[in-house]
Amino acid sequence: MQITSGRTRHRLLSAAGALALSAATLLCGSGAAGAAETAETSSTSVQSATLGWTCIGPSYNRKLAFTVASTGVPAGSTWTFSVSRTSYQGLQVFSDSGYVPSASGTAQSVNLSAPSGIPAGVTVTLQPVYYLLPTSGYNTLTLSGHGGSVSVAVSASNRPC
């Protein structure tokens, strides 16, 4: 088979290079493969987590929750759950996974961490509780840290779930 298009040839070479780098990284966690992985990560700003939000629970009692979808979160990664309107009691965030333990915090924020990391392909669901649902205006709930930031505005009359 002969490749006549320069563009097609470039795509095939790029794909082959990416596969070779992935194989080298899996076979050898240090040395040249480790350096190549670091160079690729720093030049392309690869995130190893995607933050989002979802609704959980049965249809008659839906609750807001945040998600951390992992493509390989390193050990010691951290997140902060915060609110724009202070709660009357300490906030809590319940986790559905041991990778990110449930935590309690102040009336304004909760610090979360992944002490041993999160393996690729795992999605952790984090459900905040004891946050204020104002009758006027909004309370903005934010999860920020490894992977970026995601926010949801809630009020007594406007709940996303």
N, C-alpha and C positions, 0 to 999 in steps of 0.2 A: 504494500500500500504506500503510495507516495503522497506526501502532504505538500500541496501547492500554495496554500495561503499562509502568509507570514503571521497573520493574526491567529489562525488555528494553531500554528506551530508554537507561538508564544503561550497560548493557553495551555497546550499540552505540557510544555516545559515547566510552566508555573505549577500546574497540578502535580507533575512528577516531583518537583522540588519540595512541595508541601508534604507529599507522601514520604519522601526520603527523610525530611526533617522530623516528621512524626515518628517514623520507625527508629531513627537514631535516638530520639528523646526517650522512647520506650525502652530501647536496649541499653542505653548508657545514660544514667541520670546525671553524670558530671562530664567534665572535660569539654571537648569541642561541641558536642550536642547541647550541653547545658548552656554554653556561651551563645550558640546559635539561637536557642530558645529565648534567652534573655534579650538578645538583640532584636529578634522578631517581636517579642512582647512590647519592648519599649518603643519601637518604631511605629507600631500599629495601634497602640493603646488598647490592647485586648482586655476586656472586662471578664472576670471569671464569675460574675453573678449578675443576674438581671432582677431588679426589684420591680414589684408590681402590687396590685391589690385585687381582691376577689371577694365574693360573698360565700359564706359557708353556713351549713345548717339546713334544717328542713324549710320548706317554702313558707310555712306559717311563722317561722322565727329565724329569719336570715340575719346573719351577723357579718360585719365588716372585718376583713382580715388582710394582712399584708403577706406577700410571698417573696421568697428568695430562691430563685431557680439557679442552680449551680452548674457550672461547667468546670468545676474544680476549685473551690474556695480554699485558700491556704489556712493553715492553723493559725489561730490568734486574730482572725479577721473580726472586726467590730461593726456594730450598727447602733444608732440612737433613734429611739422612737420618741417624738416630741409632739406637743400640742400648742396651739397658739393661744388658747384660753386655759388658764390654770384650773385644774380640777380641785374639788373639795377634799379629796383624799389622795393617797399615793396611787399612781398609775401602776398597772400590772400588764405584762404581756405574756400570754400563754403560748407555748410552742407545741407543735404536734410531733416534734422530733428531738431526740437526744443530742443531735449535732449542734443545735442552738438551744441551750436550756432556757426555760421560763425564767422571768426576772421581775422584780419589783423596783420601783424608783420613787422619785419625788412627785409632787403634784404637777410638774412641768415636763419631766422626761424619764426615760428608762434606758439604761445601757445594756446592750446585748452583745454576746460574743460567740464565736465558734472555736472553742479551745482546741479541738482536734481537726478542724477544717470540715468541709462538706464535700463528699465525693461527687464527681461529675454525674449528672442525670438526676440528682435528688432535688426535690422542691420542698422547702420548709415553709409551713404556714404559721404565721404569727398573729394571734388574736389579741388586740388591746382591749382592756376593760377599765372601767372607772374614769372615763373621759366625759367631759361636759357636753351635753346636747343643748345649746342655747336656744331660747325661744325667738330671739332676734339676732341677726347676723350669723356668722359662721364660726366654727371651730375647725381649724385646719390641722389635720393629723398628718405627720410626716415621718417616714422611715428613711434614714440616710446613713451612708457608710459605704462599705465595700460594694461596688457596683453602681454607685450613684445615689439618687434620691427619688422618692415618689411621694406625692401628697394627695390627700382627699379632703374636700371641704364638706362638713356635715352640720346639720342643725336639726332642731326638733321637727321642722316641717319639710326638710329636704335630706332624707337619708338615702345613701346610694344603694342600699340593699333592701 
